[in-house]
């Protein structure tokens, strides 16, 4: 679990670094139907705070919670400042890290049931969160290397 926690911290740092580098053009979007940098940052913060943190705590409680697929892509994040979102994302990620790092050996085996991913431990949930980060990093790096005209 330590490696996953460290990888999540590294991906959080990289996401923040990339998004802060474009804070002066936070409303740029690669295409009309794609998210702006502002919206990506707000999505990351909301996902970490409303989904990952809540669910990690629920699994750690031993209540074997059931989860549906979380979506926030229909929300209007247009008025949320990118830098505010990144501060919230970092704080929520810290809270996730603290919960995960403080798990007892017994809690590490507790599970929840996800509609899409099936039975999962906190370790697996954190791996899914890391995959989510990496997907956004790939998109951001593609946008910055090959911006649409």
Secondary structure in CASP SS format (residue, H / E / C, confidence):
PFRMAT SS
TARGET T0000
AUTHOR 0000-0000-0000
METHOD secondary structure of the structure
MODEL  1
X C 1.00
X H 1.00
X H 1.00
X H 1.00
X H 1.00
X H 1.00
X H 1.00
X H 1.00
X H 1.00
X H 1.00
X H 1.00
X H 1.00
X H 1.00
X H 1.00
X H 1.00
X H 1.00
X H 1.00
X H 1.00
X H 1.00
X H 1.00
X H 1.00
X C 1.00
X H 1.00
X H 1.00
X H 1.00
X C 1.00
X C 1.00
X C 1.00
X E 1.00
X C 1.00
X C 1.00
X C 1.00
X C 1.00
X C 1.00
X C 1.00
X E 1.00
X H 1.00
X H 1.00
X H 1.00
X H 1.00
X H 1.00
X H 1.00
X H 1.00
X H 1.00
X H 1.00
X H 1.00
X H 1.00
X H 1.00
X H 1.00
X H 1.00
X H 1.00
X H 1.00
X H 1.00
X H 1.00
X H 1.00
X H 1.00
X H 1.00
X H 1.00
X H 1.00
X H 1.00
X C 1.00
X C 1.00
X C 1.00
X C 1.00
X C 1.00
X E 1.00
X E 1.00
X C 1.00
X C 1.00
X C 1.00
X C 1.00
X C 1.00
X C 1.00
X C 1.00
X C 1.00
X C 1.00
X C 1.00
X C 1.00
X C 1.00
X C 1.00
X C 1.00
X H 1.00
X H 1.00
X H 1.00
X H 1.00
X H 1.00
X H 1.00
X H 1.00
X H 1.00
X H 1.00
X H 1.00
X H 1.00
X H 1.00
X H 1.00
X H 1.00
X H 1.00
X H 1.00
X H 1.00
X H 1.00
X H 1.00
X H 1.00
X C 1.00
X C 1.00
X C 1.00
X C 1.00
X C 1.00
X H 1.00
X H 1.00
X H 1.00
X C 1.00
X E 1.00
X E 1.00
X E 1.00
X E 1.00
X C 1.00
X C 1.00
X C 1.00
X E 1.00
X E 1.00
X E 1.00
X E 1.00
X H 1.00
X H 1.00
X H 1.00
X H 1.00
X H 1.00
X H 1.00
X H 1.00
X H 1.00
X H 1.00
X H 1.00
X H 1.00
X H 1.00
X H 1.00
X H 1.00
X H 1.00
X H 1.00
X H 1.00
X H 1.00
X H 1.00
X H 1.00
X H 1.00
X H 1.00
X H 1.00
X H 1.00
X C 1.00
X C 1.00
X C 1.00
X C 1.00
END
